[in-house]
Amino acid sequence: MFRNDNQEMKYLEFYDTKNESISHQNIINQDNYCDLVSETIKKKGLKKVVYSDLPPDQSIKELIQTYYKSANIDQFIGMNRDTSPYRYLESSITLFYSSLQTWHKHHKIGKNFLCEGQIYNHILNSQALFLSSGINNTVYSYKAVDMSNRVLETWDLSDIDQCQEFTRNFNGQWSVKSIDKKANLIEITEKTGKEFRKATKDGEKCPFPNRYAQKVIRTAEFIMNGYALLLVSPYKVYFAEGIPEFFSFSEYLNAEKIKKSYSEEIYNEIITQMKITIVHYFNMNFNKIVKHPRTFEVFQFKFIVKHDYMPVLYDISPLTIFDSYYADIRKIIQFTHIHAIEIAYYEILGIPFEKNFTERFVEIF
């Protein structure tokens, strides 16, 4: 059975009060919603009913609807708010599966959604796990294993202390990345230490909003992707292999070549090292996230594999899926999401696995 949580009030700080008068996705918030959910569970028990705000033409949305009963199908991203109806959230929902990491800013946790018997696919404050937040201090203070050779050195230039320290210690070749959050794009420019110090007037112009810097690696072989499912209560980590990127290599890495074949022994060692890095990365940053017991999230970890075949973590993001992906990659990511949902339902709410689904994850912590 699902776990009781008597500390819902502390999660209300994530609700943005400026949204009070806004009907997000034409959903009418109800302050007695959790009472309605409790009554529904008492009458009908826990069932797999999913609310997803993914657009109806997305293939992953169609797959979710194949496996699970759907709720509030009129509410989704890109809906026409002028012609779409306003509705209350259905009290039968047991999973909120949103593509927005900020969905909880529009609905009060423990009042308007995420009641007992409901789970949510975003961990609160999970953005703090991203390398763009600048994690160098954590990397060098972590004692369990040496993470300095496992995580690409990254500085958050929007933080004045990190920006100025980076300016003082800048050497070698770095890529300075500018994040366009609205367009979901990252603009990358390479700078030498002399150029950066001149541009910042030796740190006087710090900080720089939405910018971070990463060390440039010239001796990369290829990119490996790993998918990680994180549960906070119980604290568990699951891993699924992603697709190596041989042909879509980022220009700023300037790799000499892409290795197209390697032995099974080398491949297995790369995967083993990726798992070790992911587990310790979560351990290292676990205090940065908010541990609501009914939340989980699936992340994509991107590793640069160097000539010595040591994978170096250089990017973390929520695992998203777009229909523009190649069919084989799209299928792998789709079933990765479904397996994550099944694990979360079982581990958090105690609802048994479905009989027919593709297993992707293995537990590694």
Contacts in CASP RR format, 6 or more apart in sequence:
PFRMAT RR
TARGET T0000
AUTHOR 0000-0000-0000
METHOD contacts of the structure
MODEL  1
MFRNDNQEMKYLEFYDTKNESISHQNIINQDNYCDLVSETIKKKGLKKVV
YSDLPPDQSIKELIQTYYKSANIDQFIGMNRDTSPYRYLESSITLFYSSL
QTWHKHHKIGKNFLCEGQIYNHILNSQALFLSSGINNTVYSYKAVDMSNR
VLETWDLSDIDQCQEFTRNFNGQWSVKSIDKKANLIEITEKTGKEFRKAT
KDGEKCPFPNRYAQKVIRTAEFIMNGYALLLVSPYKVYFAEGIPEFFSFS
EYLNAEKIKKSYSEEIYNEIITQMKITIVHYFNMNFNKIVKHPRTFEVFQ
FKFIVKHDYMPVLYDISPLTIFDSYYADIRKIIQFTHIHAIEIAYYEILG
IPFEKNFTERFVEIF
1 349 0 8 1.000
1 350 0 8 1.000
2 46 0 8 1.000
2 116 0 8 1.000
2 117 0 8 1.000
2 294 0 8 1.000
2 348 0 8 1.000
2 349 0 8 1.000
2 350 0 8 1.000
3 233 0 8 1.000
3 293 0 8 1.000
3 294 0 8 1.000
3 348 0 8 1.000
4 116 0 8 1.000
5 116 0 8 1.000
5 292 0 8 1.000
5 293 0 8 1.000
5 294 0 8 1.000
8 109 0 8 1.000
8 110 0 8 1.000
8 111 0 8 1.000
11 109 0 8 1.000
11 110 0 8 1.000
11 114 0 8 1.000
11 124 0 8 1.000
11 290 0 8 1.000
11 292 0 8 1.000
12 108 0 8 1.000
12 109 0 8 1.000
12 110 0 8 1.000
12 111 0 8 1.000
14 104 0 8 1.000
14 105 0 8 1.000
14 109 0 8 1.000
14 124 0 8 1.000
14 290 0 8 1.000
15 104 0 8 1.000
15 105 0 8 1.000
15 106 0 8 1.000
15 107 0 8 1.000
15 108 0 8 1.000
15 109 0 8 1.000
16 105 0 8 1.000
16 106 0 8 1.000
19 105 0 8 1.000
19 106 0 8 1.000
22 106 0 8 1.000
23 86 0 8 1.000
24 103 0 8 1.000
24 106 0 8 1.000
24 107 0 8 1.000
25 53 0 8 1.000
25 75 0 8 1.000
25 76 0 8 1.000
25 77 0 8 1.000
25 79 0 8 1.000
25 81 0 8 1.000
25 106 0 8 1.000
26 74 0 8 1.000
26 75 0 8 1.000
26 79 0 8 1.000
26 81 0 8 1.000
26 84 0 8 1.000
26 85 0 8 1.000
26 86 0 8 1.000
26 87 0 8 1.000
27 72 0 8 1.000
27 75 0 8 1.000
27 86 0 8 1.000
27 87 0 8 1.000
27 88 0 8 1.000
27 89 0 8 1.000
27 106 0 8 1.000
27 107 0 8 1.000
28 86 0 8 1.000
28 87 0 8 1.000
28 88 0 8 1.000
29 107 0 8 1.000
29 108 0 8 1.000
29 111 0 8 1.000
29 112 0 8 1.000
30 36 0 8 1.000
30 88 0 8 1.000
30 89 0 8 1.000
30 112 0 8 1.000
31 108 0 8 1.000
31 111 0 8 1.000
31 112 0 8 1.000
33 88 0 8 1.000
33 89 0 8 1.000
33 91 0 8 1.000
33 111 0 8 1.000
33 112 0 8 1.000
33 113 0 8 1.000
33 115 0 8 1.000
34 110 0 8 1.000
34 111 0 8 1.000
34 115 0 8 1.000
34 116 0 8 1.000
36 91 0 8 1.000
37 91 0 8 1.000
37 93 0 8 1.000
37 115 0 8 1.000
37 116 0 8 1.000
37 117 0 8 1.000
37 118 0 8 1.000
38 115 0 8 1.000
38 116 0 8 1.000
39 91 0 8 1.000
40 91 0 8 1.000
40 92 0 8 1.000
41 116 0 8 1.000
41 117 0 8 1.000
44 92 0 8 1.000
46 94 0 8 1.000
46 117 0 8 1.000
46 349 0 8 1.000
46 350 0 8 1.000
46 351 0 8 1.000
47 69 0 8 1.000
47 92 0 8 1.000
47 94 0 8 1.000
48 67 0 8 1.000
48 68 0 8 1.000
48 69 0 8 1.000
48 94 0 8 1.000
48 95 0 8 1.000
48 345 0 8 1.000
48 351 0 8 1.000
48 354 0 8 1.000
49 68 0 8 1.000
49 69 0 8 1.000
49 70 0 8 1.000
49 71 0 8 1.000
49 90 0 8 1.000
49 92 0 8 1.000
49 93 0 8 1.000
49 94 0 8 1.000
49 95 0 8 1.000
50 64 0 8 1.000
50 68 0 8 1.000
50 69 0 8 1.000
50 70 0 8 1.000
50 71 0 8 1.000
50 93 0 8 1.000
50 94 0 8 1.000
50 95 0 8 1.000
50 97 0 8 1.000
50 341 0 8 1.000
51 70 0 8 1.000
51 71 0 8 1.000
51 72 0 8 1.000
51 75 0 8 1.000
51 89 0 8 1.000
51 90 0 8 1.000
51 93 0 8 1.000
51 95 0 8 1.000
51 96 0 8 1.000
51 97 0 8 1.000
52 61 0 8 1.000
52 64 0 8 1.000
52 70 0 8 1.000
52 76 0 8 1.000
52 97 0 8 1.000
52 98 0 8 1.000
53 75 0 8 1.000
53 76 0 8 1.000
53 77 0 8 1.000
53 97 0 8 1.000
53 98 0 8 1.000
53 99 0 8 1.000
53 100 0 8 1.000
53 103 0 8 1.000
54 60 0 8 1.000
54 61 0 8 1.000
54 64 0 8 1.000
54 76 0 8 1.000
54 77 0 8 1.000
54 97 0 8 1.000
54 99 0 8 1.000
55 61 0 8 1.000
55 76 0 8 1.000
55 77 0 8 1.000
55 78 0 8 1.000
56 62 0 8 1.000
56 73 0 8 1.000
56 76 0 8 1.000
57 323 0 8 1.000
58 321 0 8 1.000
58 323 0 8 1.000
59 321 0 8 1.000
59 323 0 8 1.000
59 330 0 8 1.000
59 334 0 8 1.000
60 321 0 8 1.000
60 333 0 8 1.000
60 334 0 8 1.000
60 337 0 8 1.000
61 76 0 8 1.000
63 334 0 8 1.000
63 337 0 8 1.000
63 338 0 8 1.000
64 70 0 8 1.000
64 97 0 8 1.000
64 337 0 8 1.000
64 338 0 8 1.000
64 341 0 8 1.000
67 338 0 8 1.000
67 341 0 8 1.000
67 354 0 8 1.000
67 357 0 8 1.000
68 95 0 8 1.000
68 341 0 8 1.000
69 92 0 8 1.000
71 89 0 8 1.000
71 90 0 8 1.000
71 92 0 8 1.000
71 93 0 8 1.000
72 87 0 8 1.000
72 89 0 8 1.000
72 90 0 8 1.000
72 93 0 8 1.000
74 84 0 8 1.000
74 85 0 8 1.000
74 87 0 8 1.000
75 84 0 8 1.000
75 87 0 8 1.000
77 99 0 8 1.000
77 100 0 8 1.000
89 112 0 8 1.000
89 113 0 8 1.000
93 113 0 8 1.000
93 118 0 8 1.000
94 117 0 8 1.000
94 118 0 8 1.000
94 119 0 8 1.000
94 345 0 8 1.000
94 349 0 8 1.000
94 351 0 8 1.000
95 118 0 8 1.000
95 119 0 8 1.000
95 120 0 8 1.000
95 121 0 8 1.000
95 341 0 8 1.000
95 344 0 8 1.000
95 345 0 8 1.000
96 103 0 8 1.000
96 113 0 8 1.000
96 114 0 8 1.000
96 118 0 8 1.000
96 119 0 8 1.000
96 120 0 8 1.000
96 121 0 8 1.000
97 121 0 8 1.000
97 341 0 8 1.000
98 120 0 8 1.000
98 121 0 8 1.000
98 122 0 8 1.000
99 320 0 8 1.000
100 122 0 8 1.000
101 122 0 8 1.000
101 126 0 8 1.000
101 127 0 8 1.000
101 318 0 8 1.000
103 120 0 8 1.000
103 122 0 8 1.000
104 113 0 8 1.000
104 114 0 8 1.000
104 120 0 8 1.000
104 122 0 8 1.000
104 124 0 8 1.000
107 113 0 8 1.000
107 114 0 8 1.000
109 292 0 8 1.000
113 120 0 8 1.000
114 120 0 8 1.000
114 292 0 8 1.000
114 294 0 8 1.000
114 295 0 8 1.000
116 294 0 8 1.000
117 294 0 8 1.000
117 349 0 8 1.000
118 294 0 8 1.000
119 294 0 8 1.000
119 295 0 8 1.000
119 296 0 8 1.000
119 344 0 8 1.000
119 345 0 8 1.000
119 348 0 8 1.000
119 349 0 8 1.000
120 292 0 8 1.000
120 294 0 8 1.000
120 295 0 8 1.000
120 296 0 8 1.000
121 295 0 8 1.000
121 296 0 8 1.000
121 297 0 8 1.000
121 298 0 8 1.000
121 340 0 8 1.000
121 341 0 8 1.000
121 344 0 8 1.000
122 295 0 8 1.000
122 297 0 8 1.000
122 318 0 8 1.000
123 230 0 8 1.000
123 232 0 8 1.000
123 289 0 8 1.000
123 290 0 8 1.000
123 292 0 8 1.000
123 295 0 8 1.000
123 296 0 8 1.000
123 297 0 8 1.000
124 289 0 8 1.000
124 290 0 8 1.000
124 292 0 8 1.000
124 295 0 8 1.000
125 288 0 8 1.000
125 289 0 8 1.000
125 290 0 8 1.000
126 289 0 8 1.000
126 297 0 8 1.000
126 299 0 8 1.000
126 318 0 8 1.000
127 133 0 8 1.000
128 285 0 8 1.000
128 288 0 8 1.000
128 289 0 8 1.000
129 281 0 8 1.000
129 282 0 8 1.000
129 285 0 8 1.000
129 288 0 8 1.000
129 289 0 8 1.000
129 299 0 8 1.000
129 316 0 8 1.000
130 316 0 8 1.000
130 317 0 8 1.000
131 151 0 8 1.000
131 152 0 8 1.000
131 154 0 8 1.000
131 212 0 8 1.000
131 214 0 8 1.000
131 313 0 8 1.000
131 314 0 8 1.000
131 315 0 8 1.000
131 316 0 8 1.000
132 154 0 8 1.000
132 156 0 8 1.000
132 177 0 8 1.000
132 179 0 8 1.000
132 212 0 8 1.000
133 156 0 8 1.000
134 154 0 8 1.000
134 155 0 8 1.000
134 156 0 8 1.000
134 159 0 8 1.000
134 162 0 8 1.000
134 212 0 8 1.000
135 151 0 8 1.000
135 154 0 8 1.000
135 284 0 8 1.000
135 285 0 8 1.000
136 153 0 8 1.000
136 154 0 8 1.000
136 155 0 8 1.000
136 162 0 8 1.000
138 284 0 8 1.000
138 285 0 8 1.000
139 147 0 8 1.000
139 148 0 8 1.000
139 151 0 8 1.000
139 153 0 8 1.000
139 284 0 8 1.000
140 148 0 8 1.000
142 280 0 8 1.000
142 283 0 8 1.000
142 284 0 8 1.000
144 280 0 8 1.000
144 283 0 8 1.000
144 284 0 8 1.000
145 276 0 8 1.000
145 280 0 8 1.000
147 277 0 8 1.000
147 280 0 8 1.000
147 281 0 8 1.000
147 284 0 8 1.000
149 310 0 8 1.000
149 312 0 8 1.000
150 273 0 8 1.000
150 276 0 8 1.000
150 277 0 8 1.000
150 280 0 8 1.000
150 281 0 8 1.000
150 310 0 8 1.000
150 311 0 8 1.000
150 312 0 8 1.000
150 313 0 8 1.000
151 277 0 8 1.000
151 281 0 8 1.000
151 312 0 8 1.000
151 313 0 8 1.000
151 314 0 8 1.000
152 214 0 8 1.000
152 215 0 8 1.000
152 217 0 8 1.000
152 304 0 8 1.000
152 312 0 8 1.000
152 313 0 8 1.000
152 314 0 8 1.000
153 214 0 8 1.000
153 215 0 8 1.000
154 212 0 8 1.000
154 213 0 8 1.000
154 214 0 8 1.000
154 215 0 8 1.000
154 314 0 8 1.000
155 162 0 8 1.000
155 163 0 8 1.000
155 165 0 8 1.000
155 166 0 8 1.000
155 212 0 8 1.000
155 213 0 8 1.000
155 214 0 8 1.000
156 162 0 8 1.000
156 163 0 8 1.000
156 212 0 8 1.000
157 163 0 8 1.000
157 166 0 8 1.000
157 176 0 8 1.000
157 206 0 8 1.000
157 207 0 8 1.000
157 208 0 8 1.000
157 211 0 8 1.000
157 212 0 8 1.000
157 213 0 8 1.000
158 207 0 8 1.000
158 208 0 8 1.000
158 209 0 8 1.000
158 210 0 8 1.000
158 211 0 8 1.000
158 212 0 8 1.000
159 207 0 8 1.000
160 206 0 8 1.000
160 207 0 8 1.000
163 200 0 8 1.000
163 203 0 8 1.000
163 206 0 8 1.000
163 207 0 8 1.000
163 208 0 8 1.000
164 203 0 8 1.000
164 206 0 8 1.000
166 213 0 8 1.000
167 196 0 8 1.000
167 197 0 8 1.000
167 200 0 8 1.000
167 202 0 8 1.000
167 203 0 8 1.000
167 206 0 8 1.000
170 193 0 8 1.000
170 196 0 8 1.000
170 197 0 8 1.000
171 193 0 8 1.000
172 192 0 8 1.000
172 193 0 8 1.000
172 215 0 8 1.000
172 216 0 8 1.000
173 190 0 8 1.000
173 191 0 8 1.000
173 192 0 8 1.000
173 215 0 8 1.000
173 216 0 8 1.000
173 218 0 8 1.000
174 190 0 8 1.000
174 191 0 8 1.000
174 193 0 8 1.000
174 196 0 8 1.000
174 213 0 8 1.000
174 214 0 8 1.000
174 215 0 8 1.000
174 216 0 8 1.000
175 188 0 8 1.000
175 189 0 8 1.000
175 190 0 8 1.000
175 191 0 8 1.000
175 213 0 8 1.000
175 214 0 8 1.000
175 216 0 8 1.000
175 252 0 8 1.000
176 188 0 8 1.000
176 189 0 8 1.000
176 190 0 8 1.000
176 191 0 8 1.000
176 196 0 8 1.000
176 211 0 8 1.000
176 212 0 8 1.000
176 213 0 8 1.000
177 186 0 8 1.000
177 187 0 8 1.000
177 188 0 8 1.000
177 211 0 8 1.000
177 212 0 8 1.000
177 213 0 8 1.000
177 214 0 8 1.000
178 186 0 8 1.000
178 187 0 8 1.000
178 188 0 8 1.000
178 189 0 8 1.000
178 210 0 8 1.000
178 211 0 8 1.000
179 185 0 8 1.000
179 186 0 8 1.000
179 210 0 8 1.000
179 211 0 8 1.000
179 212 0 8 1.000
180 186 0 8 1.000
180 187 0 8 1.000
180 210 0 8 1.000
181 210 0 8 1.000
188 250 0 8 1.000
188 252 0 8 1.000
190 216 0 8 1.000
190 252 0 8 1.000
191 199 0 8 1.000
197 203 0 8 1.000
199 205 0 8 1.000
200 206 0 8 1.000
200 208 0 8 1.000
214 314 0 8 1.000
216 252 0 8 1.000
216 253 0 8 1.000
216 254 0 8 1.000
217 253 0 8 1.000
217 304 0 8 1.000
217 306 0 8 1.000
217 312 0 8 1.000
217 314 0 8 1.000
218 253 0 8 1.000
218 254 0 8 1.000
218 255 0 8 1.000
218 256 0 8 1.000
219 255 0 8 1.000
219 256 0 8 1.000
219 306 0 8 1.000
219 307 0 8 1.000
220 249 0 8 1.000
220 253 0 8 1.000
220 255 0 8 1.000
220 304 0 8 1.000
220 305 0 8 1.000
220 306 0 8 1.000
221 255 0 8 1.000
221 257 0 8 1.000
221 258 0 8 1.000
221 259 0 8 1.000
221 305 0 8 1.000
221 306 0 8 1.000
221 307 0 8 1.000
221 309 0 8 1.000
222 244 0 8 1.000
222 245 0 8 1.000
222 246 0 8 1.000
222 249 0 8 1.000
222 255 0 8 1.000
222 258 0 8 1.000
222 259 0 8 1.000
222 305 0 8 1.000
223 244 0 8 1.000
223 245 0 8 1.000
223 249 0 8 1.000
223 250 0 8 1.000
223 302 0 8 1.000
223 303 0 8 1.000
223 304 0 8 1.000
223 305 0 8 1.000
224 242 0 8 1.000
224 244 0 8 1.000
224 245 0 8 1.000
224 270 0 8 1.000
224 271 0 8 1.000
224 274 0 8 1.000
224 302 0 8 1.000
224 303 0 8 1.000
224 305 0 8 1.000
224 311 0 8 1.000
225 241 0 8 1.000
225 242 0 8 1.000
225 243 0 8 1.000
225 244 0 8 1.000
225 245 0 8 1.000
225 300 0 8 1.000
225 301 0 8 1.000
225 302 0 8 1.000
225 303 0 8 1.000
226 239 0 8 1.000
226 240 0 8 1.000
226 241 0 8 1.000
226 242 0 8 1.000
226 274 0 8 1.000
226 278 0 8 1.000
226 300 0 8 1.000
226 301 0 8 1.000
226 302 0 8 1.000
226 303 0 8 1.000
227 239 0 8 1.000
227 240 0 8 1.000
227 241 0 8 1.000
227 242 0 8 1.000
227 298 0 8 1.000
227 299 0 8 1.000
227 300 0 8 1.000
227 301 0 8 1.000
227 319 0 8 1.000
227 333 0 8 1.000
227 336 0 8 1.000
227 360 0 8 1.000
227 361 0 8 1.000
228 237 0 8 1.000
228 238 0 8 1.000
228 239 0 8 1.000
228 240 0 8 1.000
228 278 0 8 1.000
228 282 0 8 1.000
228 298 0 8 1.000
228 299 0 8 1.000
228 301 0 8 1.000
229 237 0 8 1.000
229 238 0 8 1.000
229 239 0 8 1.000
229 240 0 8 1.000
229 296 0 8 1.000
229 297 0 8 1.000
229 298 0 8 1.000
229 299 0 8 1.000
229 340 0 8 1.000
229 343 0 8 1.000
229 344 0 8 1.000
229 361 0 8 1.000
230 236 0 8 1.000
230 237 0 8 1.000
230 282 0 8 1.000
230 296 0 8 1.000
230 297 0 8 1.000
230 298 0 8 1.000
230 299 0 8 1.000
231 237 0 8 1.000
231 238 0 8 1.000
231 296 0 8 1.000
231 343 0 8 1.000
231 344 0 8 1.000
231 347 0 8 1.000
231 348 0 8 1.000
232 289 0 8 1.000
232 291 0 8 1.000
232 292 0 8 1.000
232 293 0 8 1.000
232 295 0 8 1.000
232 296 0 8 1.000
233 291 0 8 1.000
233 292 0 8 1.000
233 293 0 8 1.000
233 294 0 8 1.000
233 348 0 8 1.000
234 347 0 8 1.000
235 286 0 8 1.000
235 365 0 8 1.000
236 347 0 8 1.000
236 363 0 8 1.000
236 365 0 8 1.000
237 278 0 8 1.000
237 279 0 8 1.000
237 282 0 8 1.000
237 363 0 8 1.000
237 364 0 8 1.000
237 365 0 8 1.000
238 340 0 8 1.000
238 343 0 8 1.000
238 361 0 8 1.000
238 362 0 8 1.000
238 363 0 8 1.000
238 364 0 8 1.000
239 274 0 8 1.000
239 275 0 8 1.000
239 278 0 8 1.000
239 361 0 8 1.000
239 362 0 8 1.000
239 364 0 8 1.000
240 336 0 8 1.000
240 339 0 8 1.000
240 360 0 8 1.000
240 361 0 8 1.000
240 362 0 8 1.000
241 271 0 8 1.000
242 332 0 8 1.000
243 328 0 8 1.000
243 329 0 8 1.000
243 332 0 8 1.000
246 258 0 8 1.000
246 259 0 8 1.000
246 260 0 8 1.000
247 258 0 8 1.000
249 255 0 8 1.000
249 258 0 8 1.000
253 304 0 8 1.000
259 305 0 8 1.000
262 309 0 8 1.000
266 309 0 8 1.000
269 309 0 8 1.000
270 303 0 8 1.000
270 305 0 8 1.000
270 309 0 8 1.000
270 311 0 8 1.000
273 310 0 8 1.000
273 311 0 8 1.000
274 301 0 8 1.000
274 303 0 8 1.000
274 311 0 8 1.000
275 364 0 8 1.000
277 301 0 8 1.000
277 303 0 8 1.000
277 311 0 8 1.000
277 313 0 8 1.000
278 301 0 8 1.000
278 313 0 8 1.000
278 364 0 8 1.000
279 364 0 8 1.000
279 365 0 8 1.000
281 301 0 8 1.000
281 313 0 8 1.000
281 316 0 8 1.000
282 365 0 8 1.000
283 365 0 8 1.000
293 348 0 8 1.000
294 348 0 8 1.000
294 349 0 8 1.000
296 340 0 8 1.000
296 343 0 8 1.000
296 344 0 8 1.000
296 348 0 8 1.000
297 318 0 8 1.000
298 318 0 8 1.000
298 319 0 8 1.000
298 336 0 8 1.000
298 337 0 8 1.000
298 340 0 8 1.000
299 316 0 8 1.000
299 317 0 8 1.000
299 318 0 8 1.000
299 319 0 8 1.000
300 315 0 8 1.000
300 316 0 8 1.000
300 317 0 8 1.000
300 318 0 8 1.000
300 319 0 8 1.000
300 320 0 8 1.000
301 313 0 8 1.000
301 315 0 8 1.000
301 316 0 8 1.000
302 313 0 8 1.000
302 314 0 8 1.000
302 315 0 8 1.000
302 316 0 8 1.000
302 317 0 8 1.000
303 311 0 8 1.000
303 312 0 8 1.000
303 313 0 8 1.000
303 314 0 8 1.000
304 311 0 8 1.000
304 312 0 8 1.000
304 314 0 8 1.000
305 311 0 8 1.000
305 312 0 8 1.000
306 312 0 8 1.000
319 333 0 8 1.000
319 336 0 8 1.000
319 337 0 8 1.000
321 330 0 8 1.000
321 333 0 8 1.000
321 334 0 8 1.000
321 337 0 8 1.000
322 330 0 8 1.000
323 330 0 8 1.000
325 333 0 8 1.000
332 360 0 8 1.000
335 357 0 8 1.000
335 358 0 8 1.000
335 360 0 8 1.000
336 360 0 8 1.000
336 361 0 8 1.000
338 357 0 8 1.000
338 358 0 8 1.000
339 357 0 8 1.000
339 358 0 8 1.000
339 359 0 8 1.000
339 360 0 8 1.000
339 361 0 8 1.000
340 361 0 8 1.000
342 353 0 8 1.000
342 354 0 8 1.000
342 357 0 8 1.000
343 361 0 8 1.000
345 351 0 8 1.000
345 353 0 8 1.000
346 352 0 8 1.000
346 353 0 8 1.000
END
